[in-house]
Amino acid sequence: MTYLKFDKTKLINLEYSLKREVLRTNRAGSFSCTTIIDCNTRKYHGLLICPLPDLDGGRHVLLSSLDETIIQHDKEFNLALHKYKGDHYEPKGHKYIRDFSGSPIPKLQYRVGGVVISKEKVFIENEARILIKYTLEEATSPTKIRFKAFLAFRNIHALSKANMDINTKYKEVKNGIASNLYHGYPDLFMQFSKKPEFVPAPDWYYDIEYTEDHERGYEFKEDLFVPGYFELAIKKGESIIFSAGLSEISPTGLKQRFTREIVKRMPRENFNNCLSNAVAQFFIQNNKETHIIAGYPWLPIRTRDALIAIPGLTALEGDTKQFKEVIKSISNYLSAWKLPDIITDVNSHSPADNSLWLIWSLQQLKKFDQKENIWKNYGKNIQKIITGYLDEKNQFSVHENGLIYVYESNHSNSWMNATIADKTVLNRSGYLVELNALWYNALCFILEFKKSITDKKLITKLESLKEKIEKSFTDVFWNDEKEYLADYVINDHQNLQIRPNQLFAASLPYSPLDKDQIKLVFDIIKSQLVTPFGIRSLSPIDPDYHSLYEGNHEEREIAAFNGSVWPWLYTQYFEAFLKIQPKTAITDAKEFLLAFEEEMQIDGICSISELYHGDPPHKAKGAISFAMNTAEILRLKTLIENNE
């Protein structure tokens, strides 16, 4: 019985099919992403999208789509689908679709008269290459297939426009051609497992529209270049493999290569397998480093996201080796206390909380691997971070009360990092509640190793700071009238908006709160912020609350941290819950996980989206596959198992 189920009767319904997307990656930065019926609805969609570090360091859409036409008795049936102006779809290939399955790899089946043909796609592991297998399952007369490759050759954040600078020339290679539209790009090799006829017919296809970008307030029309078309005969029962990659390949080995890749794939036959498949997509291995991409199809490698995600992404499998590889790779960028916001951006700001999340990750590693000598392997960096925070005077400073005071509002200083025109959406400065909760937790953690610290004066200083924070944290953040923590405090003014940031003071391994205070924080979070899909970023009773994450970029950025729901925060909520009502916490967490069973079959297939509407029915929004959400749901499963 197949775990992933799709309503065959609705596949030709565009409202159903175009909202379901499929992602495949090569674990080295390249990926393929489109809808289940192969109609691109975003500029971030394409069959072959690759990082090009020698060009601009970004990811680029090379092969946008591949149109197939079935030819019988000189009649042509085009299986493709593109949107043009005025809700005009042409050609209407979706009307021939009869089935879609997602396991172990995406497979579409078409019926055209007496012809039944299937299409299966696989992305080669650690290589920038997609393979598409076409099998003629039924045919009553001689059949040909014609292929048109729609080329973009542009950054994922841009759009292609018809121009005179394009290189329309191509070179013949074994069973195909190689195209290179612009200077600085690599060749794109398009080849088949059997020799096709290639007919050069260079042409532009104008104003192809992307509905998702239109809804998000971005430019949404693109011109794509088609160099010509391939044509070849196919017999009943025969399979033909199409390859698109950055290097030439031997066509004779394509069928075997396709089969080998299928064997590697884990059947997505249950919830855990779907999550495990999603996990593999986040790891990026290049330049002898292992990193975690924040999400697909447009998010970069963000340090904070990786540090929060790495425990969960390795928890289910107990893969401490990969855990340590990511920690080591991130630590390569540690300077004093600073870690960059975005690993690949040399000009990236260093958020005030990033390095404290590194320490939190090491706490999780200590839980996972009791034999790991944390201080021997990471103590130097832990001490470097702590002393770096104590020495910092520009971005923030440690006050006499032991708390960290941030001088200026900066979007990167918190996970609530929305911006509009490079300006911070949430102006949070002064004493930030989650930053100081992380700071207290980090101080307590380093003191676990005080017998290994040779600088005894430092130990005395840290113990004094810990004691000061245990008093000052409540004095500064606690509001006796409201009975919960302020979100931030500046010039003795408490911002009392009900946000999830106070949750960290209750959930982290070391809390500056007593059990009664943890219970009160938990209660306010439960009553105001908990939803079936995670934790709201702002209480619905707040006048700044935005119930829906929709509209243009500015409207979405405002909504993201003023009401939108974030699934990853539920695991922090669960950890606070465990401290006060462990049995009830486990029961509630199991119910929470059930909501994501259905999520495996909508939006990003077998993926968990970035965020959700604040109001019911909490529709998924943002990136279709988000590392922190996937990771923390996996960590939640592990925590449930360990506490039952």
N, C-alpha and C positions, 0 to 999 in steps of 0.2 A: 504493500500500500504506500502511495506517495505522500510524503508529509506536506510538500508544497502543492496546493491545489488551485487551479485557475479555472474560472467558469468559461468553458469553450464557447458557450452561446454569446458571451459578452466580448470576445476578443476583437470582433469587428466594430465594437462600440468604442469610439475614440475617447470618450470620457472615462472609460474603464481602463483602456490599454495605455494611454499616454501618461497616466499618472503612476505607472509602474515601470521602474527603471532597473537595469541590470548593469552591474559593475564587475569588471575583471581586471586584475593587476598582475604585474610580473615580479613584484617584491623588489624592484630596483627603481621605481619611480614612474615607469610607463604603465598606461592603463587603457582600457576600452570602456566606454559608458554610453548607453543609449536606452531607449524604451524597449519594452518586450516585443514590440512590433517593428523595431528598427527605424522608427521615425524620430529624428533628433528634435528635441524641444528646448535645448539649451545650447549656448555657444560652447559650453563645457562638454558637450557630447561629441563623440567621434569613435571610429573603429581603432585608430592608432594614435595615441597621444603620448608624447615622449618628452622627458627632460632634455634640454639641450644646453648644458653648462657652458659650452664654448661660444654660444650665440648670445644669450642674455641671462642664462641661469634659470629661466622659467621653463614651463611645460608648454608644448606646442602641439596643436592639432595638425597632423599631416594628412591622414586619410579620414575624411569626414564621414563618408558613407559609400556603399557599394550597391548600385542598382542592378537587379537581375530581371531579365526578360525571358520568358519561355516562348519558344517558337515552334509551332506545329502547323503543317500545311500552309505555310506562309502567313499564318495568323500569329500576332504577337500579344502576349499577356504580361504586362509589366507588374512585378511583385513589389515595387518600391512605393514609398510614401514620403512626400515633402509638402510642407505647408507654404502657401503663397498668400498674397493679399486677399482680404475679404473672406477669411475662413475657407479658402479654396485649396483643397488637397488634390495633388496631381503628381504622379498617377495614383490611382486608388487601389494599390496592391493589397491593402488590408482586407478587402472584401474576399480575397482568396484564402485567408488564414483559417485553418481548421483546428489547430491545437498549438499550445505552448507548454513546455515543461522546463523546469529550472534545475533539475538534478539528473546526473552529476554536473552537467554543463547546460547552458541555454540551448534549447532546440525549438525551432519553429517548423510547423508543417503546413504546406499549402496544397490546395486542390484546385486545378484548372482543367475543367472538363474531365477527360480521362487521365490526366496527369496528376500524380501525387509526388511532391518533392519535399524533402526535409533539408533544413539548414542548421548546422551546429557550429558553435564558436568556442575556441579555446585560446587563451593567451599563454604564450610560452614563458615558463618560469625563468627569471633572471635574464631574459632576452627581450629586446624591443621587437616583438613579432606576434601578430595575430594570425591564426589559422582558421579558415572557415570551410567546413565540409558540406558539400551538396550531394545528396543521395537521391537518385530517381527511383522511387519506391514502386510506382505504377506508371505505365505508359502503353497506349494502344497503337502508337505510330511513331515514326522517327522524330526525335526531339533534339532541339538545340537550345543552348543557353547563351544569352548575350549579357555581358557585364560592362557597366560604366562606373568608373572610379571618380568620385567627387573629391577633389583635392582642395585643401585650405592653406596649409603652410603658414600658420600664424599662431601667436601666443594665445593661450586659452582665454585670456581676459580681453582679447581684441576680436575684431571681425574682419573677414576678408572682403575686399572690394575690387571690382574689375579695374584693371590698370594696364598700362603699356609696358611696364617694367618686367612683366612675367616672362619666364623662359619657357616657351612652348615646345622646345626640343625634348627629345627623349632618346634613350639608347636601348637597343635590343639586348636582352639577356636570355639565358636559357628559359624557355617557356614563359616569356613575359617581357616586361620593360622596366626601366628605371627612370623616374622623373625627379627633377629638382627645380622647383619653380623660382627660387630666389637665391642670390649669393649668400653664402654663410650657412645654408642649410645642408644637411646630409642628403644623399640620394634616397629615394623611396623605391624599394624594389617590390614589384607586384608580379608574382609568378603563380603558375598552376602546375598541378601534378601531371597534367598531360598538355601537349602542345596546343595552344589556341591560335586562332588567326587574330592579329591585332590590326584594326583599321584606324589610322590616325584621322581624327576629326575634332581638332581643338575648338573648344567653345566654352563660353561662360553661361552659367545658369544664374539668373538675376533674382534678387529679392526673396530668397528663401527665408522664411520667418521662424523664429523660435518663441513659442508661446510663453514658456516659463520666464524668459528674460523680459518679455513684454509686460507680464504681470508684475515683475520685480522692478519695473521702472527703468530698465536699461535699454540701450540700443539693441534692436532685435532682428535686423535684416542683414543678410549676408549674400555675397556673390561667390559662387564656387566654380572652380575650373575643372572641366572634363577633357582630358587629352585625346580621347577617342574611345573605342570600345573593343572588347575581346569577344570572340565568338567560338564556340566549340560544341561538338555533338556529344550527347550523353545517352547511354543505353540503359534500359530497365535493369535495375539492380546495381548499376555502376555508381561509384562515389568519386567525386572530384574535389581536390583540396586547393583552395586559394590561399596564398601566403602574401602578407604585406609586412615588410620589415626594413631595417636600416642596413642590412647586408644581404648579399646574394646568397641563395641557398640552393642545394642540389634538389631539383624537383623529384628525382626518383625516391628520395627518402621522406617525402612529405607525409605519406599515409602512415608510415611507421612512426614518424615523429608525433603525428596527431594521436595515434593509439597510445604511445608512451605517456603523453601528457594526460590523457584521460585516466590512466591507471593511477596517476598521482593524486587525482582529485578525490576528496572525501565526499561520499554521497550525502546530500543534505536531506536526511531522512528523519531528523528530529531537531528539536530546539537547540540542543547543545552542539550538534554538528553544524547547524547554520551559524551559530556564534563563532565556532572554531574556524569556519571558512572566512568569516568577516575579520577575525583576528589577524590571519595571515596577510590580509591586504594592507594592513597598516604599517608593517615593517618594511623599511627601506634600507637596503644594504648597498653601499657604494663607498669608494675611497677608503676601504678597510674600516668603515664606521657603520654602526647600526642605529638607525633613527626611527622615530614613529611619526608618521604624517597625521596631522590633526583630523583630517577627514577628506572625503571626496564629494564632488569632483573638483573643488577649487581651493580648498584650504592648504596652507603651507605646513612646514615642519615647525611647530611652536613648542618651545621648551616646557612651559608650564603644562600644556596638554599632555606632553609625553611623560612627564614626571608623575602626573596624576594617573595616567593610563597604564603605565608599565606594570604595576603590581597586578592589576586585573587581567591584562592581556596575557600574562604568563601564569596566572593563578590556577586555572582549570587544568592545565597540563603540567604544572609544577616545573616549568622551564626556567630554572634559575640561571642557566647559562646565558640565555638570551636577555634575561633581566639585567645581568651584570654587563653584557655587551652594550646595552643602551646606556646604562649608568656611566660606563667608561667613556663612551662616545660623547655624551653630554658634558662630562667632567673635563674633556679636552678644551672646552670653551670657558672654563671657570677662571676668572681673573679677579683677585681679591675676593670679595663676596659676590661679584657680579656674574650673572648668566644672561645671555642675550634672549630677547623675546622670541626672535625668529633666527634659527641656526644659520640659514643660508643668506641672511642679510647682514653685511658687515657694519651697516649703520644702525642696526637695531638697538632700541632702548633696552636697558637692563631693569626689569621690573623689581620692585622691592621685595616681592614675595617668592620669586622663582627659586632662589637657593634654599629657602626654608622648605619648599616642596621637595627639593632634592633630599633633604634630611628626612622628611616624612617617608619618602620612597625607601630610604635605607632602613627605616624602622620596619617597613613591610617586609623587606628582604630578610631582616633578622628573624621575623616570624616564620617566613617560608622555609628558611634554611638555618636550622639551629647550629649546624657545624660551621657556618660561615663566620670567619673572624672579621667582624665589621670594623673594629678599630684598627687592626693591622692593615687592612686593605683600603679603608676609607677614612680613617681617623685624621689623617693629615688634612684632607679636604674639609671635613666637618669642623675642625678647629680653625682652619683658614676662613671658613664662612662666618663662624661666630665672632672671631676677632675682627673680621672685616666689617661686620655690622656695628661692632662697638666703636670702630674707628671712623665710620662714615659721618660726614658733617654737612654735605651738600644736598643730596637728594632727601635725606632724612637723618635723624639722629636719635640715639637712645637717651631719653631724659633721665633725670635723677630718680624718678619713680620706677625706672626699669622698663618703661614702655617705649615703643618706637613711635616717633612723631614724624609724619610725612609733611614736607613743607608746601609742596604744590600738588594740585590735582593733576594726575597723569593717567591716561587710559590704561597704560601697561602695568600700573602698580597693583592691579587686582584682576581676577578672572572676569570681572564685570568691565570689559575693555572696549565697549562700543565707542565709535568715533563718527563724527560728521565733519567732512572737510578738515581732517586731522585735529579736530577739536573734541575734547572729551564730552561724552553725553552725560555721564554721572560725575558731578564735581565732588568727589570724595577726597578729603585731605585731613590732616590732623592725625588723631589716633584712629586707625582703622581696626575694627573689631576682629576681623579674620586674620589680619597681618599680625596682630599682637597675640592672638591665640596660637598661631603657628610659631611665633617667636618664643612664647613660653614653652610650648611643646619641644622645640629644638633645644632649649636650655636644659630641660629635664632629661632629654635623650643624651646629650653630651656628658651630663653628670653621671650617667650609668657607667661611664668609662673613666671616672676620675682617678682610679688607681693606675691607669695607664698614661695619664697626663703628667708630664714632668714639670710643667710650669705650675707650681703650687699657688702662686699669687693669682693666677688665672682662675684656679678652682675656687679660691676664696671669693673672688669677684663674681663668678657665675653663681655661686650659692647665695651670695648677697642679693644679686639681681633676681633670682628665683623667689626669694622671700619677699622682696619689694613688690614684685608683680602679683604675688598671691594676695597682697593687700590692695594695691593700687588698681588692679584690673576691675574689681568690683566697685571701688570708689569712683572710677572714671566712667565705666560703661553701664553699670546697673542702675535702672530706674525703679525706685521703690514703689511709685504710684502705679506704673504700668506693669511692673514685675517681669520685665525682660530686658535684654541688652540693647543699648544704642548701636546703630549701624556704624556711626563714627562720631567723634567728638572733636570740636574745634573751638578754641577760646572758651572752654568750659560749657559750650552749647552742645547738648546731645541731640543728634538726629535720630528721631524715634520711628522712622519709617520701618515697617515690618518687612525685613528682607531675610534671606537665608544665610547671610554672612555670620550672624550670631550662632548659627548651628555648629560651626567649627569649634567654637569654644566649649561646646557640649560633647562633640563627637570625637575629637582628636585623642590619641592614646593618653596624653597628659592634659588634664583640664584644670584651669585656674578657678573653676566653679565648684561649689559643694553639691552634694546630691540633690538637695532641695532646689537649688538654682537650675541645675540641669533639667529637672522635672518641669520647672516653670518655662524655661526656654523651649523645651520639647512641646509643651502644651500649646504655646502660641504658634509655633511652626505648624503643628498638627491642625489647629483650628483655622489658620489663615492661608497656609501655603501648600499643604499636601493635596495632590491630585492623583488619579489613577496612573499617570504617566511620569510622575516625578514631583519636583518642588517648584512652585512659582518663585519668580524673582522679586515679586512685590505683592503685598496683600491687595485683594480686590476692593477693600474698603478705602484704600488710599486714593486721593484725587488724581494722582499721577498714573494710576493703573491703566494699562492698555491690554484689553482682553484678547486682541488678535494680532498676530505677527503677519502683517501684510502691508501692501502698498509699495512705495518707492524705497530707495535705500535709506533715506533719512527716517521715514516712518518705521521701517523695520528695525533700524538701529535703536530707536527710542523704545520700541516695544520689547526688544530682546531682554532688557534688564529692568523692565517696568511691568512685568506680569507674565512674560513667556515662561513656559515650564521646561525645566532641565532635568532629564532622567538621572544623570550621574549623581546629583545631589541626594537622591534617595538613599544611597548606600551610607553617606554620612549621617543621614537621619536615622537609619537603621542602627548604626553604631551608638548613637545617643540613646536610642530606644532600648538597646540591649542593657545599658547601664541601669535602667530603672524598671523595665518590665520585659525580661528576656523571653518568656514563653509567648506572650502576646506579640512581641516584636517578630518572632519567627513566623507565626501564623499570618500576620499582616504582610510580611515580605513575600511569602509564597503566593499570596493573592496578587501582589504587585507584579510578580514575574509573569503571571498568566496573561496580563494585558499585552505583553510583548510577543506572545505566541502568534497572534493574528498579524502583528506588525511585520513579521517575516515575509508576508505575502503582498504587502502594499508599499508604495513609495519605492525605496531602494530594496529590491528583493534580497532577503536574508541579511539585511542591514538595519541598524537603528539610527534614526534621523537625529539631527543636531538638537532640535528643540520642538516644542509643541505650543499651540494656542493656549493662552491662559484660561479661557472659558471652554466648557464642554462644546462639542465632543473632542476637544483637544487634538485637532488635526496636526499631523506631522508637518514640519516646515524646516527651512534651512538646508544645509548639506544633507544628502541622502544617506551618508555613512559617516558616523562620528565616533572617533576613537575613545574619548572619555566615557561616553554613554555605554558603548559596547564593553569597555573594560570594567567599569564599575558595576554593571549588571553581572558580569562574570565573577567579580570579587564578592558581590552580594551572595551569589550562589554558593561560593566557597565558605563564606561566613555562616550562612545558614547551616551547611553541612557540619561545620566545626562546632556549632553551638547547640545542635539538637541533642 
